[in-house]
Structures are given as C-alpha cells and as structure tokens.
Amino acid sequence: MANADGESVGIDGSATITSLGAGYAGCIRELRFGGACTLVHSAAIVLPNGANITTAQPDIAVFRCLTAGVWLLVSYSRTGAIIGYTPVNKAGDTMTGALNLPANGLVVGTS
C-alpha cells in the first residue's frame, strides 16, 4: 500500500492496513477491497470515532492526505452489504434473479 503509485488501488485478500504511504497534502487515494482487511485507526490513518474498520468485498474507501503520511477517511461505501448482491468480477460471469433494494431505498456511504 505504501508503494502504491496510483490514485485508485485494488486490495485483494486480507491484510492489516496501518499506513497508506507518504502521499502529499491534498491528494486522494481510493481503496477498492476484494476481501476482509482491517483499517487501523492511528495518527497515520484517521477513522471515524477512532474505531478500526473491517472491510468486505466490494467496499470502497476514499482517503485525503492531510500532510505527508497522515490520511483522513472522507468516504466509505459498503455497497455490497447495502444492496445485497454478489459482484460480477470478470468477463463471462453472470448475475441471475432479481435485485431487491431495501425498503428505505439505496443508501450510499455511511455517516
């Protein structure tokens, strides 16, 4: 993660994430999760309420770098859990059946 050279980074498998690298003030990093990782709240990764976050596929987290090495979570989406679907991941995969949204509609992100 610290050596990522792109703004949008895919993370497969499981890991404990304690740093997003140096970055530069104002830059954005989007993390797309393919498994259960743990984002650890610290001086380097600032998370809501000071609580760690366990991810799941296909969660997406967006961070803004406040200063070199310090990242603030600005957006988090648990899309798969909210709308209850299994993502189609590669060419040839298909989805069948109805897509049922929650009674209160589609909610994006968390507060």
N, C-alpha and C positions, 0 to 999 in steps of 0.2 A: 504494500500500500504506500509506504513512504517513497518508493521509487516510481510510482505511477506518473506517466508523462502525459496523461490526458485529463480532460475535464470530466468525462463520464467513464466510470470504472466498473467493470463487472467482477463480482466476487463470488466464486463457486466454493462449495464445501463449507466447512465450519472453521472458524478462527476466533480468537480474541483480539479485538482491534483496540489498540491503545494510542495510536498515532496515525495521522493522515499525511505526515511528512511536513516539510518546511512551508511550502506554499509562499504566497506573498499577500499582503494586506489587500482585501477586496476580491480575491479570486474565489471561484466557486468550484466545488467538487461534488459530483453526483455519484452515489454508490448504488448499484443495482445488485441485489442479493439473490443468489441461486441456492441458498441453504441457510442453516441456522448458525449465525455468528453472534458474538456478543460485542456490542459497542460499549466501551468502558468510560464512564464519566470521570473526568480528571481535569487538571489545569490545561491539558492539551486538547481534550475533546469535551466541550461544554454541552451537556444534555439537559433537557427539561427536568426540573425538580431534583437535579443531581442524581438521577436514577439511571442505572445501566439499561440498555435495550437489547433484547434478544430478537434477532431478525428471522424472517422466513421468506421463502420464495413466494412471490416476486416483489418483495418490499423494495422501496426506493427511499434513500435518504439524501438530502441536499445540505451541504455544509458551506459556510462562508468563512474564509480565513480572516481573522481579526488582525493578527500580526503573525510574523513567521512562527510556525509551529503551534498556533492556537486556533482551533476551529470551533465554530458555533453551529449547532444544528438549526437550520432555518425551515426545514420542511421534512415531513416523514409521511410516507404513504404505505398503508397496509392493504393495498388494492385487492390482492387475492383473498384475504380473510374477509374483507368487507362484502365483496360481491359473490364469494363462494364459488370460484371456478378453478380448474386446473389449467395452467397456461399451456399454450401450444408453443413448443420450443424450437422446432426445427422443421424444415421442409418435409412434407409428407405426413406430418401429424394432423389429426383432425379432431374437431370437437363435435359431439353429438348431444342431443337433448336440448331442453330449454334453459335459458339463463334467467334465473329468478333473482330479482333485486329485493333488498329488504323493504319492508312496508314503509319505512320513512324515506325511501329513495336512496340514491347513490351519494355516499359521503366520501369526500376526498380529503386525505390527510387526517391529522389528529390535532387536538388542541390541548 
